[in-house]
Amino acid sequence: MAVETFRKNMLAIVLFIVFLAAAAVFPFVFGNRYLNRVAIDILFFAAMGNAWNIIGGYGRQTSWASATFFAIGAYTSIMLFLHFETSPFISMWPGMVLAVLMAVVIGLPCFRLRGVYFAIATIAMATISRQLLVYFSDFTGGNLGLSFPIIGPANPLYGPANLLFSDFLLRPYYFIALGWMAVTVVIVWVIEHRMLGYHLRAICDDQDAAESLGIKSSVVKLKAFIISAMMLSFTGTLYVFMLRIVDPETFASHEMSVRIAIVAILGGMGTKFGPLVGALVTIPLLEISNNYLADLGHGGAGWVLYGLLIVVIVLFRPNGIVSLFDSAKSLLARNAGKGKSGGEAGGA
């Protein structure tokens, strides 16, 4: 079974390995700090898109609370770092536990219902979470957020975290982001070819038929939501130690939730590499539009162009940008079939 699965996905695996190889040499070829910073954002958003894709793509449950779990990981880690001198390698685990509890609070009642109730609940929870971060300013810093100073190589603060989460080298962040993105792809790949993935697809195709076969849809969706929340929280921990600052507007806003979802939706929901392709397109697109159109419309022209291009992609590629590869594959197969049949006819 594993061999057959590998054979069917051989082309995708080869392309992914080639991408990882090219990405590994990128910071050595392009030493520009800005380009490396954009590349890091691409990798982190691809990882978050993969997390969203588990529940939103395979589970077809639209979640707008991604920023909440992202912020949980970020705030938990930075608060433990500042108040208790806890290494991020340790604080990431309490963050994931809190994300699981939040996912259970949202998912347990909502997955017993159908329709838009889950989406509405995630919007409400995201709004409440952001307001709580602003209200409890004594702990969270309110609208200003929390920050910590640059950790230099001479400061032995917090052991190995000092080597990885320091500003005197940008490359560690890049390879952390690249490694975590690759891990999220593997997680999605494993889920797709395990019972959880089969059950999610069955529920999406026909929930009544799936439940008649003994599949508990609410339990399956909750499992997917919990895994997604843990991955987002973990990414929040990594991301906050790169920025060294956390605030509600950056980490817990509805805009962040939308950006995470767009990466997966435009790239291709329910596909292994859709979020990665989506991040490779949308993040540079936003950077380019903001840089070249920053002086138009008080900075809003870039977002307008970004939105229009998203609409165009959705209209012409409703199954995501990754569907271009499927179309190219089908075209090559048809051409190969015509060539083979033509050769047989000539031989006859």
Secondary structure, 3 states (H helix, E strand, C coil): CHHHHHHHCHHHHHHHHHHHHHHHHHHHHCCCHHHHHHHHHHHHHHHHHHHHHHHHHHCCCCCCCHHHHHHHHHHHHHHHHHHHCCCHHHHHHHHHHHHHHHHHHHHHHHCCCCCCHHHHHHHHHHHHHHHHHHHCHHHHCHHHCEECCCCCCCCCCCCCHHHHCCCCCCHHHHHHHHHHHHHHHHHHHHHHCCHHHHHHHHHHHCHHHHHHCCCCHHHHHHHHHHHHHHHHHHHHHHHHHHHCEECHHHHCCHHHHHHHHHHHHHHCCCCCCHHHHHHHHHHHHHHHHHHHCCCCHHHCHHHHHHHHHHHHHHHHCCCCCCHHHHHHHHHHHHHHHHHHHHHHHHHC
